Amino acid sequence: MLSSVYVQVAVTSDNERLRRQLGYLRKKTVLSDGDISGMDEIIHRIAQIYEQCRLSRFEKTVLPVLARTGKISQQLLAEFRSCKNNISETYFLLTCFPWKWSIGRDILTDRVDLYIRQIEDLIDRKETRLFEQAKEVLSDENWFEMAETFMEEDNGFPEFEEYRFGYHDSFLPKENGEYVRNGFSVSYR
């Protein structure tokens, strides 16, 4: 039971971080108002958000466990896949064609807004529909497996503390791949 709570809190925390970035992107796009110099930052932020979605804990851990059980609704998985494909198409349109305000500020702003809404829809589907089914179909062992993976991920990258979920501690890397904390040596699997 504690494992399922840990997984849900970790995914929700990731989603909230993503929502904040989407809010920043929305604000940055509105504030650019014809200023082409801000386009590089907007494109960089779009790519960063896309990678964060693609490599999220939910994508890497929860979704594969759900699919492996074979008990999750295939229709729901197809909807989720379609939502991700739509995001990929919009991402491609936003990042692969040169940004020029001459094609129309409204068109570009609308594309960015569409991208943001698609990701928000994806987050909502994860938090509501997929997690609701997950609660019904996953065993305690499945939740424990996911929680263990999350904890290894949280503890395995001390150099990225700002992105970590849970307890934060300072570690110093040693040459042999171990980390030192307060005079104690801590080795990770």
C-alpha positions in Angstrom: 0.0 0.0 0.0 2.8 2.4 0.9 4.5 1.6 -2.4 1.4 2.7 -4.4 1.3 6.0 -2.6 5.0 6.6 -3.2 4.5 5.9 -6.9 1.5 8.1 -7.2 3.1 11.0 -5.3 6.3 10.7 -7.4 4.3 10.8 -10.7 2.1 13.7 -9.4 5.3 15.6 -8.4 6.7 15.1 -11.9 3.4 16.2 -13.5 3.3 19.4 -11.3 6.9 20.2 -12.4 5.8 19.7 -16.0 2.7 21.9 -15.5 4.9 24.7 -14.2 7.1 24.5 -17.3 4.0 24.6 -19.5 2.8 27.7 -17.7 6.2 29.3 -18.2 6.1 28.4 -21.9 2.6 29.8 -22.3 3.6 33.0 -20.6 6.9 33.3 -22.6 5.0 32.8 -25.9 2.5 35.5 -25.1 5.2 37.9 -24.0 7.4 37.5 -27.1 4.9 39.7 -29.1 6.9 39.8 -32.3 10.3 39.6 -30.7 12.1 37.0 -32.7 15.1 36.9 -30.3 13.0 34.9 -27.8 12.2 32.1 -30.3 15.4 30.1 -29.5 14.4 30.0 -25.9 10.8 29.0 -26.8 12.0 26.2 -29.1 14.5 25.0 -26.5 11.7 24.9 -23.9 9.4 23.0 -26.2 12.1 20.4 -26.8 12.9 20.2 -23.1 9.2 19.6 -22.2 8.9 17.0 -25.0 11.9 15.0 -23.7 10.6 15.3 -20.1 7.3 13.8 -21.2 9.0 11.0 -23.3 11.4 10.1 -20.5 9.1 10.5 -17.6 8.9 7.9 -14.8 5.4 7.2 -15.9 6.5 6.4 -19.4 9.6 4.4 -18.4 8.1 2.5 -15.4 4.4 2.6 -14.8 3.1 2.2 -18.4 5.3 -0.9 -19.1 4.1 -2.5 -15.9 0.5 -1.8 -16.7 0.9 -3.1 -20.3 2.6 -6.3 -19.0 -0.3 -7.2 -16.8 -2.6 -7.5 -19.8 -5.5 -6.4 -17.6 -5.6 -2.7 -18.6 -8.2 -1.6 -21.2 -6.7 -1.8 -24.7 -9.0 1.1 -25.7 -7.5 3.3 -23.0 -4.0 2.4 -24.0 -4.9 3.2 -27.7 -6.3 6.6 -26.6 -3.1 7.3 -24.6 -1.0 6.3 -27.6 -3.0 8.5 -29.9 -2.6 11.4 -27.5 1.2 10.9 -27.5 1.3 10.7 -31.3 -0.6 14.0 -31.6 2.0 15.6 -29.2 4.8 14.2 -31.4 3.3 15.6 -34.6 2.8 19.0 -33.0 6.3 18.9 -31.6 7.6 18.1 -35.1 5.8 21.1 -36.6 7.0 23.4 -33.9 10.7 22.4 -34.0 11.4 21.4 -37.5 10.2 24.4 -39.4 11.8 27.8 -39.1 10.0 30.2 -36.8 9.2 33.4 -38.6 6.7 35.9 -37.3 6.0 36.8 -40.9 3.8 33.7 -41.2 1.6 35.1 -38.5 2.1 35.5 -34.8 -1.4 34.1 -34.2 -0.6 30.9 -36.1 2.6 30.3 -34.1 0.9 31.1 -30.8 -2.0 28.8 -31.6 0.5 25.9 -32.4 2.3 26.4 -29.1 -1.1 26.6 -27.3 -2.2 23.4 -29.0 1.1 21.7 -27.9 0.5 22.8 -24.3 -3.1 21.7 -24.3 -2.2 18.3 -25.7 0.4 17.7 -22.9 -2.1 18.9 -20.3 -4.6 16.4 -21.7 -1.9 13.7 -21.5 -1.2 14.5 -17.9 -4.9 14.5 -17.0 -5.4 11.1 -18.7 -2.4 9.7 -16.7 -3.6 11.1 -13.4 -7.2 10.1 -13.7 -8.0 7.3 -16.1 -4.8 5.3 -16.2 -4.1 5.6 -12.5 -7.7 4.6 -11.7 -7.3 1.4 -13.7 -3.8 0.8 -12.3 -5.3 0.8 -8.7 -7.7 -1.9 -9.8 -5.3 -4.2 -11.8 -1.9 -3.9 -10.2 -0.8 -6.2 -7.4 1.2 -5.1 -4.4 4.2 -6.7 -6.0 3.8 -4.5 -9.1 3.5 -1.3 -7.0 6.6 -2.4 -5.0 8.6 -3.0 -8.2 7.7 0.4 -9.5 8.5 2.1 -6.1 11.8 0.3 -6.0 12.7 1.5 -9.5 11.8 5.1 -8.5 13.8 5.0 -5.3 16.9 3.6 -7.2 16.4 6.5 -9.7 16.1 9.0 -6.9 19.2 7.8 -5.2 21.3 7.0 -8.2 21.8 10.5 -9.5 22.9 12.7 -6.6 24.4 15.3 -9.0 20.8 16.1 -10.2 19.4 16.9 -6.7 17.0 19.6 -8.0 15.2 17.0 -10.1 15.0 14.3 -7.4 11.9 13.3 -5.6 12.0 12.6 -1.9 14.8 12.9 0.6 17.8 15.0 -0.5 21.3 14.6 0.8 24.6 15.9 -0.4 27.0 13.4 -1.8 30.5 13.7 -3.2 31.6 11.4 -6.0 34.7 9.3 -5.6 36.8 7.9 -8.5 35.6 4.3 -8.0 31.9 5.2 -8.7 30.9 5.3 -5.1 29.7 8.4 -3.2 30.8 9.8 0.1 28.3 11.3 2.6 29.5 12.8 5.9 32.6 10.6 6.0 30.6 7.4 5.2 30.9 5.6 1.9 27.6 4.8 0.2 27.5 2.4 -2.8 24.5 2.1 -5.1 23.5 -0.9 -7.1 
